[in-house]
Amino acid sequence: MPTIIEEKTRELCETIVAQPEWASIRNRIEAFLSDTGARGHYDNVNRKGQALHDKQHGGQALNGDEIADFEKHRDELLKNPVARGFLDAQDELHEIQHSVQKYVSKTLQLGRVPTEGELAEGGCGHGCGCQH
């Protein structure tokens, strides 16, 4: 038998997926997942970005050609409406997740439901890692 917290969490999840924007988010993700060209381009840009990151963190200098190549592919990716929709959908999902986590974290930190002012103060509390 689920606890009251589990029941309320389920209700929250049902509320999230009932929001009108949820269908749009899911549609953009599904469109991206079914577009092998957009996925391949996305993977390629991620690989190039990771290679640059690894090289820089390994103490190696980045050359202008590598950076320009990455930026060219990234800009092309961002011009693809399916990929752009996916990236925007990811951002929207992150915002929803961040909002829920911030509210719950602040509640656990304070031992009560936070006010809007307390939520607007910044970080979610010690150890959150949200960088606010």
C-alpha positions as a printed Julia matrix, in Angstrom:
132×3 Matrix{Float64}:
  0.0    0.0     0.0
  1.49   3.35   -1.01
  2.25   5.96    1.6
  0.56   9.37    1.53
  3.79  10.88    0.19
  3.81   8.36   -2.65
  0.15   9.11   -3.4
  0.73  12.87   -3.46
  3.85  12.41   -5.59
  1.78  10.4    -8.04
 -0.81  13.21   -8.07
  1.96  15.71   -8.79
  3.18  13.56  -11.67
 -0.36  13.3   -13.02
 -0.67  17.09  -12.81
  2.59  17.57  -14.68
  1.61  15.31  -17.58
 -1.88  16.87  -17.71
 -0.42  20.3   -18.49
 -1.06  21.5   -22.06
  2.64  22.11  -22.68
  3.45  18.49  -21.79
  2.05  17.19  -25.09
  4.17  19.7   -26.98
  7.3   18.65  -25.09
  6.65  14.96  -25.74
  5.85  15.58  -29.42
  9.12  17.44  -29.97
 11.1   14.7   -28.23
  9.36  11.97  -30.25
  9.94  13.89  -33.5
 13.63  14.12  -32.69
 13.91  10.45  -31.72
 12.32   9.39  -35.0
 14.58  11.66  -37.12
 17.82   9.71  -37.61
 19.48  12.64  -39.4
 18.82  15.07  -36.55
 19.91  12.49  -33.97
 23.1   11.77  -35.86
 23.91  15.45  -36.17
 23.19  15.94  -32.45
 25.46  13.01  -31.54
 28.2   14.35  -33.8
 28.07  17.8   -32.19
 28.13  16.24  -28.73
 31.16  14.1   -29.65
 33.0   17.12  -31.04
 32.15  19.18  -27.95
 33.27  16.41  -25.62
 36.53  15.99  -27.53
 37.24  19.72  -27.2
 36.37  19.59  -23.51
 38.6   16.57  -22.9
 41.47  18.12  -24.82
 41.23  21.41  -22.92
 40.96  19.7   -19.53
 43.9   17.51  -20.49
 46.03  20.64  -20.73
 46.17  20.7   -24.52
 45.62  23.91  -26.43
 42.62  24.12  -28.72
 43.26  25.4   -32.21
 41.0   27.74  -34.11
 40.13  25.18  -36.76
 38.79  22.71  -34.19
 36.71  25.39  -32.52
 35.41  26.73  -35.83
 34.47  23.19  -36.94
 32.57  22.58  -33.73
 30.79  25.95  -33.95
 29.87  25.36  -37.59
 28.29  21.99  -36.78
 26.59  23.36  -33.67
 25.12  26.29  -35.62
 23.84  23.9   -38.31
 22.27  21.75  -35.61
 20.53  24.75  -34.08
 19.07  25.65  -37.48
 17.43  22.22  -37.74
 13.86  22.74  -36.45
 13.55  19.16  -35.17
 16.82  19.37  -33.24
 16.01  22.89  -32.0
 12.61  21.66  -30.82
 14.28  18.8   -28.98
 16.78  21.12  -27.29
 14.0   23.51  -26.28
 11.95  20.58  -24.95
 14.95  19.45  -22.89
 15.23  22.96  -21.42
 11.53  22.97  -20.57
 11.8   19.57  -18.88
 14.8   20.79  -16.91
 12.83  23.83  -15.73
  9.96  21.64  -14.55
 12.37  19.31  -12.77
 14.26  22.22  -11.21
 11.05  23.82   -9.97
  9.86  20.62   -8.3
 13.29  19.89   -6.81
 13.64  23.44   -5.51
 10.24  23.33   -3.83
 10.85  19.94   -2.22
 14.43  20.77   -1.18
 13.39  24.07    0.39
 10.52  22.32    2.22
 12.9   19.71    3.64
 15.42  22.4     4.57
 12.88  24.61    6.35
 10.68  21.88    7.76
  7.63  23.62    6.3
  6.24  24.75    2.97
  8.33  27.7     1.77
  6.85  31.06    0.87
  7.23  32.47   -2.63
  9.81  34.9    -1.23
 11.87  32.07    0.22
 11.78  30.25   -3.1
 12.94  33.39   -4.9
 15.92  33.84   -2.55
 18.13  31.63   -4.64
 19.58  28.2    -4.0
 17.61  25.19   -2.96
 19.65  24.66    0.15
 22.93  23.14    1.24
 24.19  20.47   -1.15
 21.62  21.13   -3.85
 24.16  21.84   -6.58
 21.71  23.85   -8.67
 24.17  26.75   -8.92
 21.63  29.39   -7.87
